[in-house]
Amino acid sequence: MENDQGQIYLFRRISELALISEGIVNALEGQDYRRFDILIQQSRKLKATVRELKKTVTKFDTDSPEQEKEVHDTLKEYLEKINAAEVATHRHIEGLVQTRSRDELLSTPEGCAVFAEILLPASWDLEQGLVGIIGSGGHFLAQKLQERGQKRILIYDPSHDPENSKYPEGVMIAQTNIDIAELCSSIQGAPSTMHITSRSPDPNISDSEYNEIAELFREGVTTHQIMQNTVDRFGEYWVTHSIENIPYIIQHPSLKQLERAVRGRPLIMASPGPSLDKNIDELYKIQNKAVICCISQCVGKLISKGIKPDFVFAADPQNLISHFEKVNGDNVGALVLAATVNPKLYRVPATRFITMAANGQSDEWLLGFLGQQPNTSAGGSVACSVFALSAQAKCHPIILVGQDLAFSEGRRYAEEASKAELSLQFSEDGKSWVAVGEADKSFNDEIPLEQDKSNKYAKLIQLPGYYGETVNTSEDYKIFWNWFAKSATNLKDELLFLNCTEGGAFIPGMEHIPLKEAAEKYLHDEIDKESLYLEVYKDFDREKSITEGLYKLEEALSGLERCSEITKDATLLLDGQGPNKLEKLDLLESELMEEVKKARFISIFKPQEIREALKELTHVDTVEESFIASKKLYAIINDCHKTMEQPLKNAIAILKEIKN
């Protein structure tokens, strides 16, 4: 066999699995069920490792026909032992199940060990698969799942007492329906590749409630997949954009200053949903009695109707320049941009700019790097970020318009809003939908589109409607709806939320009234808007910000260059045969960890590739295998250096020119 480390590693794991399988058969024959439980746990973990390796190793290369026969015969022997263990295990479990009820199995640790084997399919991914347990009393099952290597376990238990918890450490507990989506989205690492739900012996959970909660688990997993896929797709662009935006970001205040300026004031959030058409005239009449925050997608519509938005928010990394075609220095108060937006947005002819963190780590690293700490990373939508800001600032009241989160008469957006030309086409059975029409061409002029998804239908979701009916929506809107519902419900005793959309979805935790009625009840005094804008810039020291930003950029460039040098030295060391190899490598990697802190964007440059390399490192058994995985991480760092070095140098040059 050629010296292919992946093939060698897979062969070793299969041989270990065969040895454990032999032990499983012997344990069952000798009725040593404690040993059987231990071996079956080890078997599951090894099977998961073998499954991962087989994704990249599809065959065993050999140097001769004789060696090929030897490998074939050995593998055949191993597989026979593995199959024999699977047959014996199946018979053992089947015998237990036939003599005990499901509730009996779940009531004892021994029974839960058996049930765990029944629950998890043979192809189950122990690291990334999510197990959902619905109902109280699932602590024994959670423990046995963890013993088998199951990492992600989420339990819905409305009666859970955190002070006297029986659940093992590392298990996530949802006490309300809304908690499920939030906990699924909070899972660190790669999205769950699969999920399964099981019912605990809880008599208080009805069949209909179980089905409802199981569907929430499915939606939660989908939410996490969508959010992580977004990070994976845009990570490199987000880092590049943030570096290019630094010369503009540090010349203006951050969301911290905006939060101070709007604190306690009435605030209206205008979104581009179809219902915005209903009450935009009323919005025109009351625009000076509240802070108007709008999503960039509808800023042109508001300007056309004579409304001056005070703060216009944008977060996506795509080129949204078409949203701002009608913007000038007089008709908006300020643009509030995520640190990772397309750099063209910082060239829009607005008078004021404010920077926010709206895309998780991709924005947060930069604002932390620059000494700014605002965080509105929430819910996956720019509207969620605006809502989070208004809640943090304790605005009163917080009013939503155009926040349909649903379809209306075959439309997703209000007239004159960006992408308003897109219409909806539904499948013949009425269970799925697809957007039809052409959006602005410049939207993806930098970031390539994924595979053509035209004519690919998406599942149609139902939500409770504003007026008590049921409304149709998309999976992404359902994700945002979950977030709004969770946030409003948690804060409804502290803050007043008014959903004045007058259409779309009903949002729990909010009062639903017409915009005109809300204005009559709560909006009485006019706001001095110029004083409001000046308040944002109050105490902002532009010169100090530029000086500190320049220093940190130069430090980041130095750190990135040194990281690249260290990884090249480490790669040469790994490939060489010199003395004290491991000691020298440890020294280099210790220095690397310190230098990475100066260039923190490395960790989000290619998040999927980094996750895969780190995962590989956790599964190595030999020094050689760890070297292979380390080289992959080194390659990512070098790629980051090649990509980011020039943008960093350009940003430094711009700031030096401004400073001088």
HUGI-V58051 format. One record per residue. PHI is phi in whole degrees, 0 to 359 (none if undefined). Layout:
# HUGI-V58051
PHI / PHI
This chain:
# HUGI-V58051
none / 294 / 282 / 265 / 298 / 297 / 293 / 297 / 298 / 296 / 300 / 297 / 294 / 295 / 295 / 295 / 297 / 295 / 295 / 294 / 299 / 298 / 294 / 297 / 299 / 295 / 296 / 290 / 297 / 268 / 57 / 267 / 286 / 294 / 293 / 302 / 298 / 295 / 292 / 292 / 296 / 297 / 298 / 298 / 297 / 293 / 298 / 296 / 295 / 299 / 298 / 295 / 295 / 292 / 289 / 249 / 251 / 261 / 201 / 255 / 280 / 230 / 264 / 202 / 301 / 295 / 292 / 298 / 295 / 297 / 296 / 300 / 295 / 294 / 296 / 299 / 296 / 299 / 295 / 297 / 292 / 294 / 295 / 298 / 293 / 295 / 295 / 296 / 296 / 299 / 296 / 298 / 294 / 300 / 296 / 292 / 295 / 291 / 256 / 227 / 283 / 299 / 296 / 295 / 299 / 281 / 269 / 228 / 302 / 296 / 294 / 293 / 298 / 293 / 297 / 299 / 293 / 291 / 293 / 272 / 296 / 298 / 268 / 293 / 266 / 292 / 272 / 250 / 289 / 251 / 258 / 252 / 248 / 252 / 112 / 279 / 84 / 262 / 290 / 295 / 296 / 300 / 297 / 291 / 293 / 297 / 298 / 274 / 97 / 292 / 268 / 254 / 229 / 236 / 247 / 266 / 220 / 295 / 261 / 297 / 251 / 302 / 287 / 231 / 286 / 263 / 282 / 292 / 297 / 97 / 273 / 272 / 240 / 254 / 262 / 229 / 303 / 292 / 298 / 299 / 298 / 295 / 292 / 299 / 288 / 275 / 297 / 279 / 93 / 296 / 296 / 294 / 282 / 200 / 211 / 213 / 241 / 220 / 260 / 278 / 284 / 251 / 293 / 277 / 263 / 280 / 300 / 293 / 292 / 301 / 298 / 295 / 292 / 300 / 292 / 294 / 298 / 299 / 294 / 296 / 296 / 298 / 302 / 297 / 298 / 298 / 293 / 289 / 297 / 296 / 298 / 297 / 287 / 258 / 310 / 296 / 292 / 300 / 294 / 300 / 299 / 298 / 295 / 294 / 275 / 306 / 301 / 270 / 301 / 283 / 270 / 223 / 288 / 251 / 296 / 301 / 289 / 294 / 303 / 297 / 291 / 263 / 305 / 78 / 275 / 292 / 225 / 246 / 258 / 260 / 244 / 271 / 297 / 305 / 288 / 301 / 299 / 287 / 237 / 291 / 294 / 293 / 297 / 300 / 292 / 251 / 300 / 270 / 256 / 206 / 285 / 261 / 250 / 232 / 280 / 304 / 297 / 242 / 296 / 297 / 296 / 296 / 299 / 299 / 268 / 82 / 261 / 260 / 294 / 284 / 220 / 251 / 254 / 216 / 225 / 292 / 281 / 291 / 282 / 263 / 302 / 294 / 296 / 252 / 300 / 265 / 278 / 223 / 292 / 256 / 261 / 221 / 285 / 199 / 263 / 249 / 243 / 296 / 301 / 255 / 293 / 302 / 304 / 299 / 291 / 283 / 254 / 298 / 285 / 261 / 278 / 229 / 227 / 224 / 250 / 227 / 258 / 232 / 236 / 60 / 302 / 297 / 264 / 298 / 300 / 288 / 292 / 294 / 300 / 269 / 83 / 249 / 240 / 292 / 217 / 240 / 294 / 202 / 72 / 88 / 226 / 296 / 297 / 296 / 294 / 296 / 297 / 298 / 300 / 297 / 288 / 299 / 276 / 52 / 296 / 213 / 278 / 253 / 246 / 251 / 229 / 70 / 263 / 295 / 55 / 198 / 272 / 216 / 51 / 75 / 231 / 255 / 230 / 289 / 298 / 73 / 282 / 300 / 68 / 295 / 287 / 285 / 244 / 253 / 240 / 255 / 290 / 299 / 275 / 72 / 254 / 213 / 213 / 211 / 278 / 236 / 125 / 252 / 272 / 304 / 294 / 286 / 304 / 242 / 285 / 246 / 269 / 295 / 293 / 289 / 308 / 307 / 249 / 299 / 66 / 266 / 279 / 249 / 294 / 271 / 250 / 250 / 228 / 295 / 271 / 304 / 257 / 98 / 275 / 254 / 240 / 271 / 206 / 255 / 294 / 291 / 296 / 296 / 300 / 294 / 300 / 304 / 293 / 299 / 299 / 298 / 295 / 294 / 296 / 292 / 250 / 296 / 279 / 255 / 231 / 256 / 253 / 242 / 270 / 253 / 296 / 62 / 166 / 76 / 268 / 281 / 245 / 304 / 90 / 240 / 272 / 250 / 219 / 296 / 298 / 298 / 295 / 298 / 296 / 296 / 281 / 236 / 251 / 243 / 252 / 280 / 256 / 284 / 292 / 296 / 294 / 299 / 293 / 295 / 299 / 297 / 269 / 300 / 69 / 279 / 261 / 296 / 296 / 296 / 298 / 294 / 299 / 292 / 295 / 297 / 299 / 291 / 295 / 297 / 294 / 295 / 297 / 299 / 296 / 296 / 296 / 292 / 302 / 296 / 297 / 296 / 294 / 292 / 296 / 294 / 295 / 298 / 296 / 296 / 279 / 269 / 231 / 289 / 287 / 54 / 301 / 293 / 297 / 294 / 294 / 300 / 295 / 296 / 289 / 295 / 293 / 300 / 299 / 289 / 289 / 299 / 298 / 281 / 233 / 296 / 295 / 304 / 291 / 245 / 293 / 225 / 300 / 293 / 294 / 294 / 301 / 295 / 293 / 294 / 297 / 297 / 297 / 285 / 251 / 280 / 243 / 235 / 299 / 299 / 295 / 294 / 297 / 297 / 294 / 298 / 300 / 295 / 294 / 300 / 296 / 295 / 297 / 294 / 295 / 298 / 299 / 298 / 280 / 265 / 301 / 291 / 302 / 296 / 297 / 296 / 297 / 297 / 297 / 297 / 293 / 296 / 295 / 297 / 294 / 272
